[in-house]
Amino acid sequence: MATTLNAITSAGGGFAVTGDSSGILAFQSAGSTKMTLDTSGNLGIGTSSPGYKLEVNSVSQAIVARSGASNFCEIAVDRKST
């Protein structure tokens, strides 16, 4: 049995956090899963089946981590063809 926490904004949009007996949490916005946390502790952004502690699937070519107003941290991105 799935458990769902829903919140609707005044603009008609909203989000949901769903979980079921498998232990996977899905974070949804506008009816689409945006982020998934699985039972291994893997977190997927843009993927529902992350294979790493943090897996980001995006059409964007850049991931930026900021610390302060102008300091940047470089992150290596594994670009694989699908």
N, C-alpha and C positions, 0 to 999 in steps of 0.2 A: 504494500500500500504506500503510495507516494504522499509525502507531506509537502505542502506548498505554503509559502509566505508571500503574499501579494501586497503591493502598495501601488495605488494609482495616483498620479499627480493631477492637479487641477486642470492641466492642459490636455488631459485625456491619455497621456502616455503612461508608462508605469514600468515596474520591474517585478520579477518573481525570483525567489530562491527555492529550488525544488530539491528534494532528496527522497530516496526510497530505500528498501531493504538492502540494496547492493552497496550502500554507503557512499555513493557518488553524489556530490552537490553540484547543481547546475545553476548558474546565475544568468538570468534572462532579462532582456530589455526589448520592448516592442515585439514580443512573441518569438524572439530568436535567442538561442543560447550564445552568450558572449564569452563566458568563462566557466571552466569546469575544474573541480577539485576531486581527484579520485582517491581510492582507498590506500594507495601507496604514498600519498602526499604529493603527487605530481599535480602541478597547476598548469592548465592550458588556457591560453587566451587566443580565441579564434579557432580553437580545435576542441572537439568533444572527447578526444582520446589521447591525452598527453602522454608521451613516452619518456619525458625527462622531468626533473624537479620544476623547471620552468620552460614551457614550450610556447612560443609565440608564432602564430600563423597569420600573416598579414600580406596584403598586396603592397604595402608601404616598403620602401627600400631602406628605411632608417629606424633605428631604435635609439632613443636618447635618454641618458640618465643625467640628471642635473643635481648639483650640490651648490646651493647658494645662487647668486644672481647670474654669474657668468662662468662658473667652473663646470667643465664637462668631463665625463668619464667615458672612455672608449669601450665599446662592447663589440666583440666579434660576432658576426651573424653568419650562420650556416645557411647558405642559399642553395636549396636543392630543387631540381626541376620536378614537376608533378605530372 
